Amino acid sequence: MDEYILIFRHEDGTKVASPDQLQAWMKQTMDWIGGIAAQNKFISGTGLPFDGAKVVGHNNIVTNGPFGDIKETIGGFIIVKADSVDEAVEFAKGSPVLQGDGNTVEVRKIAKRDGTH
């Protein structure tokens, strides 16, 4: 069994949910993750706030950001265990993030600690 990261991408970081929308989305997300955990396939995950971020570029140039005013932002991720990328994709299809128009969930296999795939 391999590990996969599911990266939550938001198309428009300027859209801000109301407190009620945020609470409903969080419940949906916890229920979705609970379903994966019930199969003993959830490893970990977290959200990524926009504030307090820095970007380190070539020649160690540091800039503030990324900011929500850019077209696409990463809102968080979870790591799951799956027998195949197709199983990980099926988990991704249930993500409440996909309710947002243009939002996506990127599914990537995580290299094993010994560097093999």
Secondary structure, DSSP 4 states (H G I P E B T S, - for coil): -EEEEEEEEES-TT----HHHHHHHHHHHHHHHHHHHHTT-EEEEEE--STT-EEE-GGG-EEE---TTSS-EEEEEEEEEESSHHHHHHHHHT-GGGGSTT-EEEEEEPPPTTS--
